[in-house]
């Protein structure tokens, strides 16, 4: 899955928002409703992909995910923004939107 997804992110046109999380992570659980709101707001405009680092360890290693949650924005296959930890939903939305 990791090679296929990395290839897909690298070749995808437009903007993509990616979240890496873990089910055991309290910060990830706190961000869950925030991410769902952002995902709903971006529906039809920006795809949102979510990956559990325990189920996709090779993929998270490939993208150098060291902390969860980690958020990334890709534009035309290139990572243009990355942050980790709890963040405001408006910031998450605006980072995806400004790269559309």
N, C-alpha and C positions, 0 to 999 in steps of 0.2 A: 504493500500500500504506500509506503513512504516514497519510493522512487516514482511511482505513478502520480502521486499527488504533487510531489516536487516538480515533476515534468509539467503537470497541468497548471500549477501556479506560475511556472516560468513562461508558459506559452499563452496563458489567458490574457485576452485583451480587456482593457478597462480596469476597474478597481475591484479589489477583493479584500474583505476583512477576515482575519484569521484569529481565533482564540485558542490557546493551549491552556488546559485546566486539568485538575485532578479531583476525583470524587471525594477524597479525604481532606481536601484543602478548605479550611474555613473561609479564606478570602475569596476563593472561587465560588463557594456557595453564596456568599454575600453578593458577589457580582452577578450571579445567575439571573435575577429579575432585571437588572440593569441591561445585561446583554440581550435578554429577550425583548425588552423595549426597543433597543437600538436595532435589533434584527427586524422587528416589525416595522419600524420607521424606514428602514432601508430596503424593504421588500420590493422587488421589481427593479431596483436601481443598482444595488451592490450585493453580490452574494456574500454570505457569512458562513465560514467554515469553522467548526469547532472540533478540537481533537483532545482526547484524553491522553495525557502523556504516558500513562501506564499501559494503554492499549496500542500506542504508536510511539514507542521509545526511540526507534531508529529515526523516524521523521522529526521528532522533537530535538534529537541530538544533531541531526543534519542542519537544522535551523538555529542551533545554539540556544535552545530554551533552557535556562538555568533556574528560573523562578516561575511559579504559577500564582495567579494567572499571568499569561503573557499575551499581548495583543500586537498584531502586525497588520499593516496595510500594504498591499502590493498594488502597483499600477503598471499595467502592460508587462507583467512578469518580473518587475523589479521591486524589492522591498523599499518602501519610501518612508516608513515610520515603524517604530517598535517601542513598546513600553511594557513594564511589568508592574504588577501589584494592583491594588484597588484604585480605580479612577472614576471620575465623574462621567455619567452617561452622555452628557452634552459634549464633553471633550472627545469621547470615543466616536460619537456620531459625526462631529465636525471634522475629525481627522479622515474619516472615510469620505465624507461629502466633499471636502476640499480637493480630493484627488479624483473626483469623478470626471 
